[in-house]
Amino acid sequence: QSIRIAVGDENKEIAENGFDLHDQATVGSRVGRVRQIVTSTQLISEVDLRVGMLPGIPLTSAKGTVVTSASLDVVDSSKWELRVENTKVKGSNLPLVNMFMDELQFDLPVGNFYNTVQGKVPVIPMTTFYVDEALRITRDVDDNFFVFVRES
């Protein structure tokens, strides 16, 4: 979402084309469990992935959990603003990735990259339409809906 916000509405088609190319390149991939850890100032997203490196050949897939941290500003009861800080991969089945990401505690400083290239970190607006003790329904800038259920 930060890429989509960074390119702006005038270049939305460019971002969507990039996302379409990514989808085609990772056709053998699967998204597993998605978790969010929310505090008063931070949102951490954990997404379990299995990425096919050679589509159709099951022995050539990488797996791991992509962990992205973002600062969180609660504007009001229905609007959040996020700014991506860093991303890392943990629990990969590729030894080289584990060495750099897990053992060396290496994070990709995405927020710093945006600051260097654009002079600011894109603000990602998220609008909550429903929330209770067990469920949260949120929408992004392109009207995509996300439904999150609280783990017990």
N, C-alpha and C positions, 0 to 999 in steps of 0.2 A: 504494500500500500504506500510505502514511503516513495517508491519509484514513481508510482502513478501521481502522487501529489507533487513530486519534484518536477515532473515534466509539464504539469498544468493542464487545464482544460483544452487549451489551444493545440496541444500535442498528444491528446488522449489516444488517438489512433496509433501513434508510434509506440506508446506503452503497450497497448492491446496487441499490436503486431509482435512485439517482443515476448509478451506472455504466450501468444499462440505458438510462436517458434519454440519456446521452452516446453510447452505442452507436447508438441510433436516430438521433440528430442527426448523427452522423458516418458514416452508412451508406455514403457514397461515398468513404470513406477507406481507405487502405492503409498497413499497417506494412511497412517495408522492412527493411533490415539493422539488427540490434541488436548493439551492442558493449558490453563491459564492460572497464574498465581498473581493475585491483585492485592496490592497494599494501597495505602493512601497516596503514595507518591510514585509507584512503579507498577508496570505490568510486565510479567515474564511469560512468554509464550513458548511452549515446548511441543514440538511436532515430531512424531515418530515417522520416519520415512524409510522406504526401501526403493532404491533407484536402480533400475536396470541399465547396466552399462552397455550391454549388447541385447537389444530387445528380443524376447523369446527364448533366451538362453538363461535358465534360472541360476546357474552357478556363477554368473557374472554380474551379481548385483551387490551394491553397497547398501548398508543399512546403518542407521544411527538416529539420534535425536537432535534436531536443530533447535537451539535455544536462543531466543531473541529477547533482549531486554529493552524496554522503552520507558522514558519518564512519563508520568501520568499527571495531568492537570485536570481535576474535576471542576468543570466550568459551572455546571448546575446539575440537578438530579437526573437529567437525561442526556447531557453532553459531556463527553470526555475529549481531551486533546492529548495525543501521544506524540513523542519524538523518539525515534529509534536511537539507541545508544550503542549496542554491540550485538554481535551474533557469534555463536560458536556451535561446534558439533561435539556431542558427547556420545560415548558408547558405540562408536563405529566398529564395524567388523574388518576394517582395513587397518593393519598395524601402523602404517605411516601416518594416517590421519589421527589415530589414537595418540601416537607419540607427540605430535604437534598440538593437538587440541586438548586432549585429556591430561596427559602427563606434564606438559609444559604450561598448562592453564592458559592457552592462547585464545584470545578473543579477537574477532575482526572488529575494529573500531569504526563501525558504519557511520555513527554520528560525526566523528572527526572527519571522515571522508567527505560527507556532505558539507561540513563547514569549510573544508579546504576548497572544494570545487564550486560550491554555490554561495558560500559566505553565511549559510544558515542551515539548520536541520529542518526538513519539511515537517509541518504540523499536520498530523493525521486526525481528522475529526471522526469520532464515532458517536452515533446517536442511539441511546437505549430506548426501546419502545415498550419493553415490559421487563420487570424484574420482581422476583419474590425470593423467598428463602432457598428455593431449589432451582430456579430457572432465570436466565437472562437472554433476551433477544435484542440484538444490536444490528445496526445498519451502517455501512461505510459510505464514502463519498459517491460511489457509483451505484448506490441502492442495492448492494449485495447484502443479504441477511445472514447472520450468524446466530446459532442457537447454542447456548452453553448450559450444561446441567451440572449442578454442584455435586461433587463426589461426597459420599457419606463416609 
